[in-house]
């Protein structure tokens, strides 16, 4: 399993370097700052990402269980939208818009000051928060069959705190492959690495049971509460 995990950590490093470059490039259009957790909602991640965070917690200690989920005054009630741009123009992505009936929960690994308590080991998607992200659009029929699999349509997503005003809109309109994160390619590599990890597990490469499906990152809090030292959080975004 170490081979797949090593490749995953190399992917994390590549994404971090790419994100750092784009943060510098888009700096004047971004409101991201230390302690901002606007994008830090509860997420589900692949088994390989859970395993990587679990190993980091084993080495560094678990986050303080007394302060998960972000500042006490905000446990998920802050409105948050992600804008997207498709062939129909720019609009609010209703799949990610919060509603009072079903508020999105904050990430369980947020500390009481909005800091990321697993910052060094945070999943890949967390390393891209705030930047314009390009995703491939998939459509399926009522039987679950993919429609037009040979056609590659993409959509750009970005946080509504960023790229505001006319200057921000102009920056979005001028995005290129060099000025956005291609999450479609990253997710394809993640899936490949995850399959490699599951294959190694099936071949007896690791004695610990690794889940085969996406799970909330918060399951690690339950898995790591027993007799482990408490980690000192590193402030991150």
C-alpha positions in Angstrom: 0.0 0.0 0.0 2.9 2.4 0.6 3.5 2.7 -3.2 0.0 4.0 -3.9 0.2 6.3 -0.8 3.6 7.6 -1.9 2.2 8.4 -5.3 -0.8 10.1 -3.7 1.5 12.3 -1.5 3.4 13.2 -4.6 0.1 14.3 -6.2 -0.6 16.4 -3.1 2.7 18.1 -3.5 2.1 18.8 -7.2 -1.3 20.2 -6.6 0.1 22.4 -3.8 2.8 23.8 -6.0 0.2 24.5 -8.8 -2.2 26.1 -6.3 0.6 28.3 -4.8 1.5 29.6 -8.3 -2.2 30.4 -9.0 -2.7 32.0 -5.6 0.2 34.4 -6.5 -1.2 35.0 -10.0 -4.8 35.7 -8.9 -3.9 37.3 -5.6 -5.7 40.6 -6.2 -8.9 38.8 -7.0 -8.8 36.5 -3.9 -10.1 37.2 -0.4 -8.6 34.0 1.0 -6.6 34.5 4.2 -5.4 32.5 7.2 -8.4 31.5 9.3 -10.9 31.8 6.5 -13.0 28.6 6.4 -15.7 29.7 4.0 -15.1 26.7 1.7 -14.4 24.2 4.5 -17.5 22.2 4.5 -17.9 18.5 5.5 -16.7 16.4 2.6 -16.5 12.8 1.6 -13.2 11.5 0.4 -11.7 8.4 -1.2 -10.2 5.6 0.9 -6.7 6.6 -0.1 -7.2 10.1 1.3 -8.7 8.8 4.5 -5.7 6.4 4.9 -3.2 9.2 4.3 -4.8 11.5 6.9 -5.1 8.5 9.3 -1.4 7.8 9.0 -0.6 11.5 9.5 -2.7 11.5 12.7 -0.9 8.4 14.0 2.4 10.2 13.5 1.4 13.6 14.8 -1.4 13.0 17.2 -5.1 13.5 16.7 -6.7 17.0 16.7 -8.2 18.2 20.0 -11.7 16.5 20.1 -13.0 19.4 22.2 -12.8 22.0 19.4 -13.8 20.4 16.1 -16.2 21.9 13.6 -15.1 25.6 13.5 -15.8 28.5 15.8 -18.8 28.1 18.1 -20.7 31.0 16.6 -20.6 29.3 13.2 -21.5 25.6 13.0 -22.6 25.7 9.4 -25.2 28.5 9.2 -23.2 30.9 7.1 -24.6 31.2 3.5 -22.1 30.0 1.0 -22.4 29.7 -2.8 -20.1 28.5 -5.5 -20.6 30.2 -8.8 -20.1 28.3 -12.0 -19.8 29.2 -15.7 -21.3 26.9 -18.3 -22.7 27.3 -21.7 -25.7 29.0 -20.1 -23.6 31.7 -18.5 -22.7 32.4 -14.9 -25.1 31.5 -12.2 -25.3 30.1 -8.7 -24.6 26.4 -8.5 -27.7 25.1 -6.7 -26.0 21.8 -5.7 -23.7 23.7 -3.4 -26.0 26.5 -2.2 -27.0 26.3 1.4 -30.6 26.3 2.6 -32.0 26.8 6.0 -33.8 23.5 5.8 -30.6 21.5 5.3 -27.5 23.5 6.3 -24.2 22.2 5.2 -22.0 21.1 8.1 -18.5 22.5 8.6 -15.5 20.2 8.4 -15.0 18.3 11.6 -11.3 19.1 11.5 -11.8 22.8 11.8 -10.5 24.2 15.1 -12.3 26.8 17.2 -10.5 29.7 15.5 -11.3 28.4 12.0 -7.9 26.8 11.5 -7.3 23.5 9.8 -6.0 21.0 12.4 -4.7 18.6 9.7 -3.3 21.2 7.4 -0.2 19.3 6.3 -2.3 16.3 5.4 -5.4 17.9 4.1 -7.0 16.3 1.1 -6.3 17.4 -2.4 -9.5 19.4 -2.9 -8.7 21.4 0.2 -5.5 22.6 -1.4 -7.4 24.3 -4.2 -10.0 26.2 -2.2 -10.6 29.7 -3.5 -9.1 29.1 -7.0 -11.0 28.7 -10.3 -11.5 25.0 -10.8 -12.4 23.2 -14.0 -14.6 20.1 -13.8 -15.8 17.8 -16.5 -19.6 17.6 -16.9 -21.1 14.2 -17.0 -24.7 13.4 -18.0 -26.6 10.2 -17.5 -29.9 8.8 -18.7 -32.5 7.3 -16.4 -30.8 3.9 -16.4 -27.5 5.4 -15.3 -25.8 5.2 -18.7 -23.5 8.0 -19.6 -24.7 10.2 -22.4 -22.2 11.4 -25.1 -19.1 9.9 -23.4 -16.9 11.1 -26.3 -17.9 14.7 -25.8 -15.8 16.6 -23.2 -17.7 19.5 -21.7 -16.1 21.5 -18.8 -17.4 23.9 -16.3 -15.5 26.4 -14.2 -16.3 26.8 -10.4 -15.1 29.5 -8.0 -16.0 30.8 -4.6 -18.3 33.8 -4.6 -16.0 35.7 -2.2 -13.5 35.8 -5.0 -13.3 37.3 -8.5 -15.8 40.0 -7.6 -16.6 43.2 -9.5 -15.8 43.9 -13.1 -12.1 43.1 -12.7 -12.9 39.7 -11.3 -15.4 39.0 -14.0 -12.8 39.9 -16.6 -10.3 37.6 -15.0 -12.8 34.7 -15.1 -13.6 35.5 -18.8 -9.9 35.2 -19.6 -9.1 32.0 -17.8 -6.9 29.5 -19.7 -5.5 26.1 -18.9 -2.5 27.8 -17.3 -4.7 30.0 -15.0 -7.1 27.5 -13.6 -6.9 24.1 -11.8 -7.9 21.2 -14.0 -9.8 19.1 -11.4 -11.0 16.7 -14.0 -7.4 15.5 -14.6 -6.6 15.5 -10.8 -9.7 13.5 -10.0 -8.9 10.9 -12.7 -5.4 10.4 -11.1 -7.0 10.2 -7.7 -9.3 7.5 -8.8 -6.4 5.6 -10.4 -4.3 5.8 -7.2 -7.3 4.8 -5.1 -7.8 1.7 -7.3 -4.2 0.9 -6.9 -4.5 1.1 -3.1 -7.6 -1.1 -3.1 -5.8 -3.6 -5.3 -2.9 -3.7 -2.9 -5.3 -4.2 0.0 -7.0 -7.0 -1.8 -3.6 -8.7 -2.3 -2.9 -8.6 1.4 -0.6 -5.6 1.3 -1.8 -4.1 4.5 -3.4 -5.7 7.6 -5.8 -2.8 8.3 -9.2 -2.8 6.7 -9.5 0.1 4.2 -13.0 1.1 3.2 -13.9 0.7 -0.5 -16.2 3.7 -0.8 -16.2 7.4 -0.1 -16.7 8.3 3.5 -16.9 11.6 5.5 -13.5 12.7 6.6 -15.0 13.0 10.1 -15.0 9.2 10.6 -11.3 9.6 11.4 -12.2 11.4 14.6 -14.0 8.3 15.9 -11.2 6.1 14.7 -8.4 8.0 16.4 -9.8 9.0 19.8 -8.4 6.1 21.7 -5.2 6.7 23.6 -3.5 9.1 21.1 -1.8 12.4 22.0 -3.6 15.6 21.0 -2.0 17.4 18.1 -1.1 21.1 18.2 -3.0 22.6 15.2 -1.1 24.4 12.4 -3.1 27.4 11.3 -4.1 27.1 7.7 -6.8 28.1 5.3 
